[in-house]
């Protein structure tokens, strides 16, 4: 008779054959397999008849698996129900075109059939399916298994409120079109003078008068008088004048920097930097090492004690002769942090000598990351690929609706970060936004938070601000402030938090 483990293994083999991108239809599994897999934590029902593959080790109420499965679930569900006879609504289509950075609470779907239905999903997410008053666009695009309205159609159909409620997405979408011809073909096919006036006004606001004029003049040539109206409710564009968007992820990072910069300056008013020699500054940094290592590693979930930190710094940690030291993950992390900290100090010395902080950080930050994981690689605990560089797979952040850019977008996004750091003249802005943007990009499989805090302090060094320790006792507030910045694009709580930590007593 088969054991329980053998039965579970057999069910897992069946699951591996029937799941598609982590999505499973109930009808593809027998009731026995389905109930066994649900009970053991490998499957979770989303709606009646539809399930997703889950992690048995995930805590009850953990949202990460659902957010990671969200778009593939929507794609398979819609394809199964409507085949190719649907597409995402204008707002949802635009957000997919511009690489919007979070899982939406609601996704609109337009269909040909007479359907008007709201479908509730886990964690307050949902689909709203409705019959369109118009024909489905002739130009649709299939992207990652989903039918989207083409960008021009979505821009012509999206309501005016979209420009007010999602100005970054609207600006990026408009700048992704290099020529108004696709818009004009749609505008000229019906009575679209209000939409034409809105799009012409939007392009005029973005510093594209030739596109705006071409829209109005072409409409007027067919006897349709256009009244231009700017739909944006802001004083100036986030991306400046005339930039062409080739990467929506890069454009979003630049827009966020522009939008967030004034709030950081409000928290960190310009002050005269303290006059310290490089040796004095680095001595102060070294004094903060033990607290920094303990707190930074604890934030990441390592159980690192002050005694372990003293052993690592004093040479008492001997992985070559002690099997327990060689295998201990916490000790390996502590040793890696020590090596990375020493590398960062060398970068600080160069910055204190007058070199560009952005240039030095760009030159050295891959080395900081490499040193952080080198001991674990040498001990055989981690695969050597861990220190190869940027990730080559998607990542999802635990408990967050924010989704970092795809692996293919990371290189361009990191180049944009260092370009922004170079062009920024305020060291506090470089520090706060540098930290935020690096973890927003999430370029590595692991270690992003630690590298982000190193980058923050390297930028603070360039303005003679003190080395700032983020305390583990405030971990929840720290992560909540980063989540607010990522999902609501409000940097205020994060900038205030960093300022408070900078001025906290050293022994707090």
C-alpha positions in Angstrom: 0.0 0.0 0.0 1.3 3.4 -0.9 2.4 5.7 1.9 1.0 9.2 2.4 4.2 10.7 1.0 4.0 8.4 -2.1 0.4 9.5 -2.6 1.3 13.1 -2.3 4.2 12.6 -4.7 1.8 11.1 -7.2 -0.5 14.0 -6.9 2.3 16.5 -7.4 3.3 14.7 -10.6 -0.2 15.1 -11.9 -0.2 18.8 -10.9 3.0 19.4 -12.7 1.4 18.2 -15.9 -1.8 20.1 -15.7 -0.8 23.5 -14.3 -0.2 26.3 -16.7 1.8 29.2 -15.4 0.8 28.2 -11.9 -2.9 28.2 -12.8 -5.1 25.1 -12.5 -8.7 24.3 -13.5 -10.5 22.0 -11.1 -11.7 19.8 -14.0 -8.1 18.9 -14.8 -7.6 17.2 -11.5 -9.5 14.3 -9.9 -11.3 15.2 -6.6 -8.8 13.0 -4.7 -5.7 14.7 -6.1 -7.3 18.2 -5.7 -8.3 17.7 -2.0 -4.9 16.1 -1.2 -3.0 19.0 -2.8 -5.2 21.7 -1.1 -4.8 20.0 2.3 -1.0 19.8 1.9 -0.8 23.5 0.9 0.2 23.0 -2.7 -3.1 24.4 -4.2 -5.4 27.2 -3.2 -8.9 27.9 -4.7 -9.3 31.4 -6.1 -12.8 31.1 -7.4 -15.1 28.2 -8.0 -13.4 25.9 -10.5 -10.1 27.7 -10.6 -7.0 27.3 -8.4 -3.4 28.4 -8.2 -0.2 26.6 -7.2 1.0 27.7 -3.8 3.8 27.3 -1.4 3.1 25.0 1.6 5.5 27.0 3.7 3.7 30.3 3.2 2.1 31.8 6.2 -1.7 31.9 6.5 -3.0 35.1 4.8 0.3 35.5 2.8 -0.5 37.5 -0.4 2.7 37.1 -2.4 1.7 33.9 -4.2 -1.6 35.4 -5.4 0.1 38.7 -6.6 2.7 36.6 -8.4 0.0 34.6 -10.1 -2.4 37.5 -10.7 -1.8 38.3 -14.4 -1.3 34.7 -15.5 -4.6 33.8 -13.7 -6.5 36.6 -15.4 -5.1 35.6 -18.8 -6.0 32.0 -18.5 -9.4 32.7 -17.0 -10.4 35.2 -19.8 -9.0 33.0 -22.5 -10.9 30.0 -21.3 -14.2 31.9 -21.0 -14.1 34.3 -23.9 -11.3 32.9 -26.2 -10.1 35.9 -28.3 -13.4 37.8 -28.0 -12.3 40.3 -25.3 -9.7 42.9 -24.3 -8.7 44.8 -21.3 -10.6 48.1 -20.8 -8.8 51.3 -21.9 -7.4 52.2 -18.4 -6.2 48.7 -17.8 -4.7 48.4 -21.3 -2.8 51.6 -20.9 -1.4 50.6 -17.5 -0.1 47.3 -19.1 1.4 49.2 -22.0 3.4 51.5 -19.7 4.5 48.8 -17.3 2.5 50.1 -14.3 4.1 49.0 -11.1 1.5 47.4 -8.9 -1.2 44.8 -8.9 -4.5 46.7 -9.5 -7.4 46.3 -7.1 -9.8 46.2 -10.1 -9.3 45.3 -13.7 -11.9 46.2 -16.4 -12.5 43.8 -19.2 -14.7 44.6 -22.3 -16.4 41.8 -24.2 -18.6 41.4 -27.2 -21.2 39.2 -25.4 -23.9 40.5 -23.2 -22.1 40.1 -19.9 -22.0 42.5 -17.0 -20.3 40.9 -14.0 -18.0 41.6 -11.1 -15.8 38.7 -9.9 -14.1 39.0 -6.6 -10.6 37.6 -6.1 -8.4 37.2 -3.0 -7.0 40.3 -1.2 -9.7 42.7 -2.4 -8.8 42.3 -6.1 -11.4 41.8 -8.7 -12.4 41.7 -12.4 -15.2 43.8 -13.8 -16.5 42.4 -17.1 -18.9 44.4 -19.3 -20.2 44.6 -22.8 -18.7 47.4 -24.7 -20.9 50.0 -26.4 -18.5 50.1 -29.2 -16.8 47.5 -31.3 -13.7 45.9 -29.9 -10.7 47.8 -31.4 -9.5 46.4 -34.7 -5.9 46.9 -33.4 -5.4 44.7 -30.4 -2.2 43.4 -29.0 -1.6 40.1 -27.2 0.9 40.7 -24.4 1.8 37.9 -21.9 -1.3 36.0 -22.8 -3.7 39.0 -22.5 -5.5 40.9 -25.2 -4.9 44.6 -24.8 -6.3 47.6 -26.7 -3.5 49.0 -28.9 -1.9 52.1 -27.3 -3.6 54.6 -29.7 -7.1 53.1 -29.2 -6.6 53.1 -25.4 -5.5 56.8 -25.4 -8.6 57.7 -27.5 -11.0 55.7 -25.3 -9.6 56.5 -21.8 -11.7 59.0 -19.9 -10.5 62.5 -19.0 -10.2 61.4 -15.3 -7.3 59.1 -16.2 -5.1 62.1 -16.9 -5.9 63.5 -13.4 -5.8 60.2 -11.5 -2.8 58.5 -13.2 -0.8 61.4 -14.6 2.5 59.5 -14.7 0.9 56.7 -16.7 -0.8 59.1 -19.1 2.3 61.1 -19.7 4.4 58.0 -20.4 1.8 56.6 -22.8 1.6 59.8 -24.8 5.3 60.0 -25.1 5.6 56.5 -26.3 3.9 57.5 -29.5 6.4 59.2 -31.8 3.8 60.2 -34.4 0.1 61.1 -34.1 -1.0 59.2 -37.3 -2.4 56.2 -35.4 -4.4 58.5 -33.2 -5.7 60.5 -36.2 -6.9 57.4 -38.0 -9.1 56.6 -34.9 -10.2 60.2 -34.3 -11.2 60.7 -38.0 -13.3 57.6 -38.0 -16.0 59.0 -35.9 -17.3 62.1 -33.9 -14.3 62.5 -31.7 -13.8 66.2 -31.4 -13.8 66.2 -27.6 -11.2 63.5 -27.5 -9.1 65.2 -30.2 -9.2 68.4 -28.2 -8.1 66.6 -25.0 -5.2 64.8 -26.8 -4.1 68.0 -28.5 -4.1 69.9 -25.2 -2.2 67.1 -23.5 0.6 67.1 -26.2 0.8 71.0 -26.0 1.2 70.7 -22.3 4.0 68.1 -22.8 5.9 70.5 -25.0 4.9 68.9 -28.3 3.2 71.7 -30.2 3.8 70.2 -33.6 1.8 67.0 -32.6 -0.9 69.1 -31.0 -1.2 71.3 -34.1 -1.3 68.3 -36.4 -4.2 66.8 -34.5 -6.2 70.1 -34.5 -5.4 71.0 -38.2 -6.2 67.5 -39.5 -9.5 67.4 -37.7 -10.4 70.9 -39.0 -9.5 69.8 -42.5 -12.5 67.5 -42.3 -14.8 70.2 -41.0 -14.5 69.2 -37.3 -13.7 72.3 -35.2 -11.6 71.2 -32.2 -11.4 73.0 -28.9 -8.1 72.3 -27.2 -8.2 71.4 -23.4 -5.3 70.3 -21.2 -6.5 67.3 -19.2 -3.5 67.3 -16.8 -3.9 69.0 -13.4 -0.2 69.9 -12.7 1.9 72.9 -13.5 4.5 71.2 -15.6 5.3 67.7 -17.1 7.2 65.2 -14.9 9.6 64.3 -17.7 10.4 67.8 -18.9 10.2 69.0 -22.5 10.4 66.8 -25.6 11.8 63.5 -24.2 10.9 60.4 -26.2 10.1 57.3 -24.1 11.8 54.1 -25.3 11.5 52.4 -21.9 8.4 53.0 -19.8 10.3 51.8 -16.7 13.0 54.3 -17.2 10.5 57.0 -17.8 8.6 56.1 -14.6 11.8 56.3 -12.6 12.6 59.7 -14.0 9.1 60.9 -13.3 9.1 59.6 -9.8 12.4 61.4 -9.1 11.0 64.7 -10.3 7.8 64.2 -8.4 9.4 63.2 -5.1 12.4 65.5 -5.0 10.6 68.5 -3.5 9.2 66.4 -0.6 12.7 65.1 0.3 14.0 68.7 0.2 11.2 69.7 2.6 12.5 67.1 5.1 16.2 67.8 4.5 16.7 71.5 4.2 20.1 72.6 2.9 22.6 73.1 5.7 26.3 73.8 5.9 28.2 70.5 5.9 30.4 69.7 8.9 34.1 70.1 8.3 35.6 66.7 8.9 38.8 65.1 7.6 38.4 61.8 5.7 40.0 60.0 8.6 37.7 61.5 11.2 34.6 60.7 9.1 35.7 57.1 8.5 36.5 56.7 12.2 32.9 57.7 13.0 31.6 55.3 10.3 33.7 52.4 11.9 32.2 53.3 15.3 28.8 52.6 13.8 29.7 49.2 12.2 28.5 46.9 15.0 25.1 48.6 15.2 24.8 48.8 11.5 25.7 45.2 10.9 23.3 43.9 13.6 20.4 46.0 12.5 20.8 45.7 8.7 21.1 41.9 8.9 18.3 41.6 11.4 16.0 43.6 9.1 16.7 40.9 6.5 15.8 38.1 8.9 19.2 36.9 10.0 19.7 36.0 13.6 22.9 37.9 14.2 24.1 38.5 17.7 26.6 41.2 18.9 28.9 38.3 19.9 28.9 36.9 16.4 29.7 40.4 15.0 32.7 40.7 17.4 33.9 37.2 16.4 33.7 38.1 12.7 35.5 41.4 13.1 38.1 40.0 15.5 39.0 36.9 13.4 37.2 34.5 15.8 35.1 33.2 13.0 37.0 30.3 11.3 35.1 28.7 8.4 38.2 26.9 7.2 38.7 25.0 10.4 35.3 25.0 12.0 32.6 23.0 10.3 29.8 24.8 12.2 31.1 28.2 11.2 31.4 27.1 7.6 27.8 25.9 7.5 26.1 28.6 9.7 24.1 30.8 7.4 23.9 33.7 9.9 27.7 33.6 10.3 28.2 33.6 6.6 25.9 36.6 6.3 27.7 38.4 9.0 31.1 37.8 7.4 29.8 38.9 4.0 28.4 42.1 5.6 31.8 42.8 7.2 33.6 42.3 3.8 31.0 44.5 2.1 31.3 47.2 4.8 35.1 47.4 4.3 34.5 47.8 0.5 32.0 50.5 1.1 34.5 52.3 3.4 37.1 52.3 0.6 34.4 53.9 -1.7 33.7 56.5 1.0 37.4 57.5 1.2 37.4 58.1 -2.5 34.3 60.2 -2.3 35.7 62.2 0.6 38.7 62.9 -1.6 36.4 64.8 -3.9 35.4 62.2 -6.5 31.8 62.1 -7.8 29.7 60.1 -5.4 27.5 58.8 -8.2 30.5 57.8 -10.3 32.2 55.9 -7.4 29.0 54.2 -6.4 28.3 53.1 -10.0 31.9 51.8 -10.2 31.8 50.0 -6.8 28.3 48.9 -5.9 28.5 45.5 -7.8 31.6 44.8 -5.6 29.7 45.6 -2.4 27.1 43.1 -3.5 29.7 40.5 -4.5 31.5 40.7 -1.1 28.2 40.4 0.7 27.6 36.9 -0.7 31.2 35.7 -1.4 31.6 33.8 1.9 28.4 31.8 1.4 29.5 31.0 -2.2 32.9 29.8 -1.0 31.3 27.7 1.7 29.1 26.0 -1.0 25.9 27.3 0.7 25.0 29.5 -2.3 25.4 28.9 -6.0 28.1 31.0 -7.6 25.4 32.6 -9.8 24.3 34.6 -6.7 27.3 36.9 -7.3 27.1 37.1 -11.1 25.2 40.4 -11.0 21.7 41.4 -11.8 18.8 39.0 -11.6 17.5 37.1 -14.7 14.0 36.3 -13.4 11.0 38.2 -12.1 10.7 39.0 -8.4 7.7 39.6 -6.2 7.9 41.3 -2.8 6.4 39.6 0.2 3.0 41.2 1.1 3.3 44.0 -1.5 1.1 44.9 -4.5 4.2 46.6 -6.0 5.9 44.5 -8.8 9.5 45.5 -9.7 10.5 45.8 -13.3 11.1 42.8 -15.5 14.6 41.3 -15.6 15.0 42.7 -19.1 14.3 46.2 -17.9 16.8 46.2 -15.0 19.9 47.3 -16.8 18.2 50.3 -18.4 16.6 51.2 -15.1 19.9 51.0 -13.2 21.6 53.2 -15.8 18.8 55.7 -15.3 19.3 55.6 -11.5 23.0 56.5 -11.8 22.2 59.2 -14.4 19.8 60.8 -11.9 22.3 60.5 -9.1 24.9 62.3 -11.3 22.6 65.1 -12.3 21.3 65.6 -8.7 23.1 68.4 -6.8 21.6 67.7 -3.4 23.2 64.9 -1.4 20.2 64.2 0.8 18.0 63.8 -2.3 20.7 61.5 -3.8 20.7 59.5 -0.6 16.9 59.1 0.1 15.8 58.7 -3.6 18.9 56.6 -4.4 17.9 54.1 -1.7 14.3 54.1 -2.7 14.9 53.7 -6.4 17.4 50.9 -6.0 15.0 48.8 -4.0 12.2 49.9 -6.4 14.2 48.4 -9.3 15.2 45.4 -7.1 18.1 44.5 -9.4 19.4 41.5 -7.4 18.0 38.1 -6.4 18.9 39.0 -2.8 20.6 41.7 -0.9 18.7 44.7 -2.4 17.9 46.2 1.0 21.5 46.0 2.2 22.9 47.5 -1.0 20.2 50.2 -0.9 21.3 51.2 2.6 25.0 51.2 1.5 24.1 53.4 -1.4 22.1 55.8 0.8 25.1 56.2 3.1 27.5 56.7 0.3 25.4 59.5 -1.0 25.0 61.0 2.6 28.8 60.9 2.8 29.1 63.2 -0.1 27.3 65.8 1.9 29.1 65.0 5.2 25.9 63.7 6.7 26.5 61.0 9.4 26.3 57.3 8.6 22.7 56.4 9.3 21.6 53.1 10.8 18.1 51.8 10.1 17.1 50.1 13.4 15.5 46.7 13.4 13.2 47.9 16.1 11.5 50.1 13.5 11.5 47.5 10.7 7.8 47.6 10.3 7.7 51.4 9.9 10.7 51.2 7.5 9.0 48.7 5.2 5.6 50.5 5.4 7.3 53.7 4.3 8.9 52.0 1.3 5.6 50.4 0.4 3.9 53.8 0.5 6.5 55.2 -1.8 6.3 52.3 -4.2 2.5 51.9 -4.4 1.3 55.5 -3.7 4.3 57.4 -5.0 4.5 59.3 -1.7 8.1 59.6 -0.5 7.2 61.9 2.4 6.9 59.1 5.1 10.1 57.5 3.9 12.1 60.7 3.9 10.8 61.6 7.4 11.7 58.1 8.6 15.3 58.4 7.3 15.7 61.8 9.0 14.4 60.4 12.3 16.9 57.5 12.1 19.8 59.9 11.2 19.1 61.9 14.4 18.3 59.0 16.7 20.7 58.4 19.6 23.5 56.1 18.6 22.7 53.6 21.4 18.9 53.6 20.8 
